[in-house]
Amino acid sequence: MITAAGFVLVRLRLMGTKHKTLQVMAEKPDGTMDVEGCAELSRALSDFIDADPEMIEGEFDLEVSSPGIDRPLTRLTDFARWSGHEAKIELTAMLDGRKRFKGTLLGLEGSDVVFAFDKDRIKLPFAAIAEAKLILTDKLIEEDLKSREEPNSNVRQAHGEH
């Protein structure tokens, strides 16, 4: 449904027990998202959910947002797309005595995320990543601003998609 509305899903979460919030994080295919896009997707999702009231049990709030500059990394392609930027990664299980890593994304090798951490180059299996997020840095802000200023540019080109 999100794709049919012209957007790409970044993250979907249903949070809460008594009072639920359906959090939808999405972007346009070019990697951008603005207030109008959020409103458009929110209306489309509301109509879709209203058509099948049993889809989500009970009352809930719908929250539609862009991923933001310090976005979560949820798809394998995100790790290649944001190569060269700093990130925090949390694994589902311990690896060499730790679950949390902070360092620089170096891209992909197959389905492993290559990551520079404490002067080491490590490979983290994508399937073992519980959560990952870009860290807000001057470099990330500079690239985001540059991509907004360049006419006819899109985020994937500005960030060097591989």
Secondary structure, DSSP 8 states (H G I E B T S, - for coil): -TTTTT-EEEEEEEE-SSSEEEEEEEE-TTS---HHHHHHHHHHHHHHHHTSTTSS-S-EEEEEE---TT-B--SHHHHHHTTTSEEEEEEEEEETTEEEEEEEEEEEETTEEEEEETTEEEEEEGGGEEEEEE---HHHHHHHHHHHHSTT--HHHHTT--
